[in-house]
Amino acid sequence: MDFVLRKRGSFYCLDIKKKTFDADLMKKITFFIKDNIKNTHRLALNLKHVEEFDRGETVSSICGCGVNLYGLNPILSMQLSLLSPKKFPPVYVSEDDFIQSKRMLARRRFRVV
């Protein structure tokens, strides 16, 4: 299994276990969310073990899915900011910050020169 669902109170956390977040994993997560979870604003993806996104389309599908993210390393955060379209997902520092709705990371605008 590429991800594990945990429930903490009324919030859901998906722990991603793969090093590369690819389009196939995003399809699995999307189908899982549609079948099992009604409120996506109470769902967050734990990207602690993820090291990279495979393509820009994967980042676009994450942004369009409406889920929250936490546990990003700095390189993954930079890659997310570079590859994301205009819509940027809410990114929290930790799981507790997601649940308490505190310490949300701001989007950094990078440009490739």
N, C-alpha and C positions, 0 to 999 in steps of 0.2 A: 504494500500500500504506500502510495506516495505522500499521503497526508493523513492526519489524525484529527478528529473532531473532539474538542473538549468544551464542556459547558460550565460556565462559572456564573452562578446566579441566573440572570436573564440574558447573559451575553455568551456568544459562541466564539471560540478560537480554533482556527484551523492551523495546525502545526505542519509546515511543509518540510518534508524530509529529503528532498532532492537538492543537489548542488546547482543544477541549471533549471531555471523556471522556463519551460517551453510551452508551445501552443497546445500540445496534447494534454499536459497537466492542467492548463487553463480550461480546456473543454471539459475535462473530468470534474473540475471544481464547479464550473458553471452548471452542469447537469445536476450535481449533488446539491447545490444551493437551491435550484428550482424545485427539486423534489422534496427537500427536507426543511428548509429554512424560509420563514415568511418575511421577517424583517432584516434586510441586509445591513441596515445602519447599526445593528447590534452584532455584526459579524466582523471579525478581523483576521487577517492572514499573518501568521507568525513567520517572518522571513529570516530567522536567525541562522538557519543552516544554508540558505540560498546564497550563492556566490555571484551569479550573473543571470541576466535575462538573455534569451537566445535571439530575439528579433524585436523590432519596433512594434510589430503587430501584436505581440504578446503584451507589451506595455499598454497599448491602446485598448486592448480588451480588459485589462485590469482596471484601467481608468473608467471605462464604460460600464463596468459591472456594479459599481457603487459600494464596494467593500472598503474597509479600513485596513491599514497596514501598520505593523510595528516590528521592531527588532531588526531594522535594516543596518547593514554595515555602511560606512561612508562611501565606498565605491559603488555599491548597489544604489544608494540614494542619489549619487551623481548620475548614474546611468538612467535611473528612473526620470530624473529631471531633464536630461538631455533628450530622451526618446519619447517623452510623454507629449500628447497633444495639448491643446489649450486647457482641457479639464485635467486637474491634478487630484489624485485621491488623498484623503486625510491620512497623514503619517504620524504615528505616535512613537515616543521613545521606548515605552515598555507596555506590558500588558496591564499593569495597574493604572498607568496613565490613560489607556484606552477606556477602561471601565469607569474611571473617575472623570473622564473627558478633560484631562489636563495635559500640559506640555506637548502640544502639537507642533510638528516641525513645519517651518515655512518653506515654500518652494523657492529654490535658488534658480535664477535665470542664467544659464550658461550659454555661450555661443561658441561655435566652432569657427576658428579663424584660419 
